[in-house]
Amino acid sequence: RPGDHGRRVAIATVAAVAALHLGASLIGGGAAGAETVVLIGIELIALMVALAIAAPLNASKLFGQKNAEGDMVLLEWLKAYIGRLLGPVIAIVVHDWLGYWAQLTMLCVVTVSIALTA
C-alpha cells in the first residue's frame, strides 16, 4: 500500500522521540538547563515532522469518499476551531497538572493513532 512507508516513518519517529526522552531522563536525572530546552525543542519538532508525514495520507483517503467536499469542510472547520483553539489550552492544562512526561506521552499516542489510521 502507498501509505505504509509514511506510516512506518511516523511511528519510527515517535519511537525515537520516546527513546530520546527516556534516555535523557535517565542520564540527566531531570536536570533543568539549556540542554533540556534544546531536547524538548527537538522532541516537539520530531513529532511535528511525524504528523506532517501521516496527516496527508489521511487527507488523500478523504478525497475518495462519497461526500468528500462536505467532509473536507467539516475537517477544516474542526482543525481551525477545535484544534487550534482548544489544542493549546489542553496542552497547557495537561502540562500544568500532570507534567511534561504526560504531555509528551499524550502527543506520542495521538501521533501514532493518526499514523495507524492513515
C-alpha positions as CSV (number, residue, x, y, z in Angstrom):
1,R,0.0,0.0,0.0
2,P,1.2,3.5,-0.7
3,G,0.7,4.8,2.9
4,D,2.7,2.0,4.6
5,H,6.0,3.8,4.2
6,G,4.7,7.0,5.6
7,R,3.0,5.2,8.5
8,R,6.2,3.3,9.4
9,V,8.3,6.5,9.3
10,A,5.8,8.4,11.5
11,I,5.7,5.6,14.1
12,A,9.5,5.2,14.0
13,T,9.8,9.0,14.6
14,V,7.5,8.7,17.6
15,A,9.5,5.7,18.9
16,A,12.8,7.7,18.5
17,V,11.3,10.7,20.4
18,A,10.2,8.4,23.3
19,A,13.6,6.7,23.4
20,L,15.4,10.1,23.3
21,H,13.3,11.5,26.2
22,L,13.6,8.3,28.2
23,G,17.4,8.2,27.7
24,A,17.8,11.9,28.5
25,S,15.7,11.5,31.7
26,L,17.8,8.5,32.9
27,I,21.1,10.1,32.1
28,G,20.4,13.7,33.0
29,G,18.4,12.9,36.2
30,G,15.8,15.6,35.5
31,A,18.3,18.5,35.5
32,A,17.0,21.7,34.1
33,G,19.0,23.9,31.8
34,A,19.8,24.9,28.3
35,E,20.2,21.2,27.3
36,T,16.7,20.4,28.5
37,V,15.2,23.2,26.5
38,V,17.0,22.1,23.3
39,L,16.0,18.5,23.9
40,I,12.3,19.5,24.4
41,G,12.5,21.5,21.2
42,I,14.0,18.6,19.2
43,E,11.3,16.2,20.6
44,L,8.4,18.6,19.6
45,I,9.9,19.2,16.1
46,A,10.2,15.5,15.5
47,L,6.6,15.0,16.5
48,M,5.6,17.8,14.1
49,V,7.5,16.0,11.3
50,A,5.8,12.7,12.1
51,L,2.4,14.4,11.9
52,A,3.4,16.2,8.7
53,I,4.1,12.7,7.2
54,A,1.0,11.0,8.5
55,A,-1.7,13.7,8.0
56,P,-1.6,13.9,4.2
57,L,-2.2,10.2,4.0
58,N,-5.4,10.6,5.9
59,A,-6.5,13.6,3.7
60,S,-5.8,11.7,0.5
61,K,-8.2,8.9,1.7
62,L,-10.8,11.5,2.4
63,F,-10.9,12.7,-1.2
64,G,-12.0,9.3,-2.3
65,Q,-15.2,9.3,-0.2
66,K,-18.7,9.9,-1.5
67,N,-19.3,13.2,0.3
68,A,-15.7,14.4,0.0
69,E,-16.4,18.1,-0.2
70,G,-18.7,18.2,2.8
71,D,-16.2,16.1,4.8
72,M,-13.4,18.4,3.9
73,V,-15.3,21.5,5.0
74,L,-16.1,19.8,8.3
75,L,-12.4,18.7,8.7
76,E,-11.1,22.2,8.1
77,W,-13.6,23.7,10.5
78,L,-12.6,21.2,13.2
79,K,-8.9,21.9,12.6
80,A,-9.4,25.7,12.7
81,Y,-11.7,26.0,15.7
82,I,-11.2,22.8,17.8
83,G,-7.5,22.0,17.1
84,R,-6.1,25.5,17.0
85,L,-8.1,27.0,19.8
86,L,-8.6,24.1,22.2
87,G,-5.3,22.3,21.4
88,P,-3.0,24.8,23.2
89,V,-5.5,25.0,26.2
90,I,-5.4,21.2,26.6
91,A,-1.6,21.1,26.2
92,I,-1.3,23.8,29.0
93,V,-3.7,22.0,31.3
94,V,-2.0,18.6,30.8
95,H,1.4,20.2,31.3
96,D,0.4,22.1,34.5
97,W,-1.5,19.2,36.1
98,L,0.4,16.2,35.0
99,G,3.8,17.4,33.8
100,Y,5.9,17.3,30.6
101,W,6.2,13.5,30.6
102,A,2.4,13.1,30.5
103,Q,2.1,15.8,27.8
104,L,4.8,14.1,25.6
105,T,3.1,10.7,26.1
106,M,-0.3,12.2,25.0
107,L,1.3,13.8,21.9
108,C,3.0,10.5,21.0
109,V,-0.2,8.5,21.4
110,V,-2.1,10.9,19.2
111,T,0.6,10.9,16.6
112,V,0.7,7.1,16.5
113,S,-3.1,6.9,16.3
114,I,-3.1,9.3,13.3
115,A,-0.3,7.3,11.6
116,L,-2.2,4.0,12.2
117,T,-5.4,5.3,10.7
118,A,-3.7,6.7,7.7
